Amino acid sequence: MVERGVGVSRVSWVVLIAGFVLASLNLRPALASVSPVLDEIMGDLGLSAAGGGAITTAMVVCLGVLGPLAPLLARRFGLDRTLMAGLLILAAGVMLRSAGSVPALYAGAAVAGMAIAVMNVAMPGVVKQHFPSRVGLFTGIYVSGLVLGSAAASGLMIPLERATGYGWREVTAMTAIPALAAAVFWLPQALRRPARSEVAPRPFAQLLRTRVTWYVTVYMGLQSLTFYVMLAWLPTIFKDAGLPADQAGYLLSLTNLAQVAATFTVPILAGRARSQVPYVTAATLLTVAGYLGVLFAPATLPWLWMIVLGVGQGASIALALLIIALRAPDPVSVTALSAVAQSVGYVLAALGPLLVGALHQFSGGWTLPLLAGLGACGLQLAAGFLAGRPVTQAGTGAPPGTRPAEDSPSLA
């Protein structure tokens, strides 16, 4: 614990916050920077549509498959050094991806995906370690950074090409710069000796036997599934409803922007509460309302549905990551829970766009796919109710929402 006021100088505190914020901004740009220039990449390297899509697919698969590396690295080297390694590997992967050959493109995408997977899993543990009494606030900060980093990367690629005269290789390689900047600011944390609690061995199998682990994991996966369904298909749904292609794209951007307000404010409020169930319920119901608007009136007040959907989905991802940090008693346990929830969750989420696409092809319309999405929202609400319930243990002095119960993923 290195929170301000416990032997930490003002300069050290500022450097810590700056490194943390910069790290959060690097959790999505490597992913989001591909789609704006995908046509250029495919044309330059002679890739098919499937080959172009495989760039992002390789990275998303890594998010699910390679997340378990994070607790292993954290146990061996400490959370701070694990995050530092993730930033450096991310920069290397981005540079390799931009080298200009097909093998380098896919290898770099996989390396960058591995780095993001490790950082995704490590961040809740970093919050628990450095800001244990401000988990809600700093969860909100880093999830907001995640959303803003994604929006900035997707929005800046084409303007950067026009302003600099560079091609896709150079502008996508530029996403290595914020990763290196974050590494510089995080270096003081990485150089300190890891705390004993960071490296003590923990029985990982015990984590898998606890009910809370699977409540949190299912909630994480389902809220990601309902998000990626809309991310993948929303512009197509709007175009099929008669809206122009550019307006469909703007509406998708609007829902992403609406997430920012929710990702920052909701964890602060929910982190102070004994139970996160009311927040989980409200977030899911807003997501349902957005789905219903798209289903029944996609061309009527579409901007309203996108704001409602964005607030609901932004609150949902922020609550999923907050609950991970709250439901485990120490940074190592948080990292282990994060590994399970995010690895299994992203694999589950990857099925959503595929299933919706298959249902659309089968039915010839969007009613059946969106009804399936609403069914997933119902399951999300049930899982969120179980994951968001307070866990208590008599005799602990932990803040509300952080105390492990008998079936909580305490690995001590």
N, C-alpha and C positions, 0 to 999 in steps of 0.2 A: 504494500500500500504506500503510495507516494502522493497522497492528496495534499493540496495546499494547506499550509498551516501545521504540517507535521514534519518539521525540519527540512522543508523544501523551499529553496529561494525563489523569488519572483521570476528570475530569469529561467531557472530550471522548469518552473511551472509553465511559463509561456512556451518554452521549447517543447515540452511534453504535449501541450494542447495543439500546437502547430503541427507536430509530427503526427498526432492522432487524426486531426482533421484532414491533413494531406493524404494519409493512408486511406481514409474512408473515401476520398475522392477518386482513388485508383481502383476501386473494386469493380467498376463496370466499363470504363472507357475502352479497354482493349476489346471488349465484346461489341460495344455500341459503335465503334469507329469503322467497322467493316461494312455494314449494310449501305451507308450512303455512297460508297465507292465500289460496291460489289460488281456493278456492270463493267467498270473499268478493269477491275482485277480479272474478271472472266474473259474480257476481250484481250487483255494483254497476255495472259497465260494460256489462252485457248481452253478454258474450262467450260463444261456444260453447266446447265442450271443446277443439276444435282451436285456437281463438283463444287460449284460456288456455295451452295447451301451447306455443304459438308464442312466448310471453314468454321462457321458458327457452331454447327452440330458437334464438331470435335471438341470445342471449348466447353459447351454445355455438358457434354458427357463427362468431361474431366471434373466439372463441378460436383457431380454426383459420385463418381468412382474414386477420385483421389482425395476427397475430403478427409478420410481417416488418417492420412499422413500427418495432419496437423497435431493431434494429440501425441503421436509418437515422437515427433520433432520437439514438441513443447516439453515432454517428459525428459528428453535427452538434453536439450539446449536451453529451455526456458521459453516462455511465451514471447518476450521481447525480441530475442534473437530469431525466433521462428518468423515473426512478422517482418523483421529486417530481411531475412533470407527471401521471403515471399516478394518483397518489393524489388529486390535485385534480380531475382529470377524472372519476374514479370517484365522488367526492362529488357533483359536479355531475350526473352521470348518474343517480345514485340519487335525488336531489332531483327531477329532471325526471320520472323514472318515477313518482314519487308525486304528481304534480301533479293527477291526477284525471280526465284525458281519455284516450281511446284513443290518439290520435296521440302524446301525451306519454308514455304508457305504453311504446309500442314504441320511440319515439325514445330515451327514457331508458335502456331495456334495451340498445339498440345502443351507446349512448355508454358505459354501464358495462361492457359486454362488451369494447369496444375498449380501455378502460383496463386491465381485467384481463388481456387478451391481451398488452399491452405489459409489464405488470408481471411476468406469468408468464415471459416471455422474458428480461426484464432481470435477474431475481433470481439465476440461476446466475452471470451476469457480475459482479453486485455481490459475491457470495461470493468469486469469484476475485480481484476487485480489492481488497477490504478485508481478506480473511482467507485469503491464499494458502497459508499453512502449516497452516490449520485447516479445509480445505474440507469434510472429512467431518463435523466437529462442527457447522459452521454450515449445512451442507445439512440435517442432521438437525433443527436448530432451526427452520429456516424451513419445512420440509415438515411438521413437527409443528404449527407455527403454522397452516399451511394447513388441516390436518385439524381442529384445535381450533376455528378460526374458523368452519368449516362446521358443525360440530356445535353450537356455541354459537348460531349464527344460526338454525338450524332448530329448536333446542329452546327458544329464548327468545321467539319471535314471539307465540305464543298467551299465555304468562304475562305478557308485556308489555301485551298488549291488556287482559287481565283486571285487571292492577295499575293501569293508567293510565286505563282507560276509552276509550282511543283506538281508531281503526279502522285498517284496513290501510294507509292512506296514511301516517299518522303513524308507525306502528311500523316500516314498511319504510324510511321516510326516516331513522330513527334509525341505520341502518347507515352513514350518512354521517359520523356522529360519530367512530367509530374511524379512519376514513380521514383526517379533518381532524387528529385527534390525532397520527397517524403523520406527517403532513406537517409539523406543528410540530416534532417531534423530528428529522425528516430535513432540515430547513431548513439547519442548519450544513453538511451535506455538499453540499447543492445550491448553496450560496453560494461554495464554494471553486472555484478555477480547475481545469477538467478537465485531467487529465494528458495529455501528448502521446500516450501509447499508447492513450488512449480515443478520440481523434479522428483518428488516422492512417488514411488510406484503405487498404482491404483488398480484394483481388480475390475477390469473393463467388463468382464462377464457379468458382474453384479449389476452394472448399469443396464445391460440388456434384459435383465430379469425384472426390472421395476416397471410398474404400470405407467408412472408419470412419463418415463422416457418415450413410450409408444404413444401416449396421448399427445405429447409435444411434437413428436415426429409426424404423426398423421395430420395434425393441424398445420405444421409447416408445409407438408407436401400438398395438401389440398388447397391452401391459400395460394401457393405457387402455381398449382395446376389451373385454378380459375383465373389467375393473372396471365399466364402464358397463352391460354386459349384466346383471350381478348387481344393480347399483343400480336399474336400470329394472324388472326383472322378479322380483326375489327375493320381495317381499311377495305377489305374485300366485301364484308357485310354491308358497309355503307355504300360502296360503289354499286353493289347489286340492288340496293334500295333506291338508286337513282341519283346519288350525290356525286359531284365531280371528284376526280381522283385527287386533285390538290386539296379540296376541302376535307376529304377522308383522311389525308395525311395530317392536316392541321388539327383535326379532331383527336387523332391519336396523340399528338403532341400536347394537346390541352389536358387530356387525362393524365399524362405523365407529370405535367406541371401541377395539377391539382393534388398529386400525391405528396408534394413537398410539404405543404402546410400540415398534412396529417402525420407524416413521418417525424416531424419535429415536435409537435405539440402532444400527440397522443401518448408516447412513452413517458413524457414528464408527468402527465396526469395519472396514467395507469400505474406508473412505478411507485407512486405515493399511496396507492390504494391497497387494501388488504386482499381484495379479489380483483382479477382482471376480467371476470366474466361479463360484467356490463359493457365493457369496452369491446370485447370480442363480439358480443351480440350486436352492438350498434354497428361495428365495422362490417360484419357479415351481412346485416340487413341493408346497409347502404350498397354493398356489392350486388346483392339481389335486386335492389331497386334499379341499379344501372343495367343489369342484365335484362330486366323486364322492359325497361325503356327501349333498349336496342331490339328486343324481340317484337314488341307490339307497335312501336312508333319510331323506327330508326331515322326517318326523315323529318320528324316533328320534334323541334327543340333538341336536336342532337347534342348541342353544346351543354345543355342541362344534364343529360344522361352521362356525358363524359366527366363533368365535374363531380357528380354523385359517385360514379364508378371509381374515379381517381381517388377521392377521399376514402372510400371504403377499402380499396385495394392498398393504398398507402398505409392506412391504419393497420390493416391486417398483417402486412409484412413486418411493420415496426413492432406490433404486438408479439408476433411469433419470435422475433429475435430478443425482445425484452423478456418473454417468458423463459427462454433458454437461460438467460443470465440470472433470472430470479429463482428458478426451480432447482438449482444446484448450489451447494454450500461454499465452494471455493473455486479459484480460477482453473485448476486442473480438471475438476469435475465439470465445470461449465464448458471447457473445451471438448471434453469427451462427449457430453450431451450434444453440443453443437455439431460434432462430427457425425453422430448417428442421425440427428434430426435433419441436417442439411444434405447428407449423402443419400439417405433413403428418400428424403423429401424431393430432391431434384430429380431422382430417377422416376419417382411417381409423377412429378410435374411434367416430365418430358412426354408422358403418354397422352396428356390432355390435347395438345394440338393435333396429334396423329389421330386420336379417336374422333375428334370433332370433324377433321377433314374427311375421315371415312364415313361418318354419319351424313355429312353434307353430300358426298358423292352418292351414297345409297338413297337418300331421300330426295335429292334434287333441290333442296331449299335449306333455310336456316332455322326453321322452327324446331325440328328434332334435335339438332346440335345444341341450340341454346337451351332447350329444356334439359338436356343432359348436363349442361353447365350449371343450370339452376339446381339440379339434383346434387351435383358436387358441392355447391354452396350449402345445401342442407347438411351434408356430411361434415363440411367444414365447421358449421355452427356447432354440431354435436361434439366434434373433437375439440373445438375451442372451449366449449363449456367445461369439459373434463380437464383440459390443460390449464385453463385459467383459474380454476378453483384454488383458494389459498391452501398452503400446506403449513402445518404448525407442529411444533414439538415442545412439550412443556419444558420449561427451564432454560430455554435459549433466550438470548438477548438480541437476536438478529432483528433487523428492521422488518416491517410487515412485508409479506410476499417473498422473503428470502429464507425462511426457516424450513428445513427439510422435514418431511413427514416420514412415517414408517416405510411408505412405498415410494418416496421421492428418490431421485438418483444421487443420493449421497454416497460417495465412494470412500469416505474416511474409514 
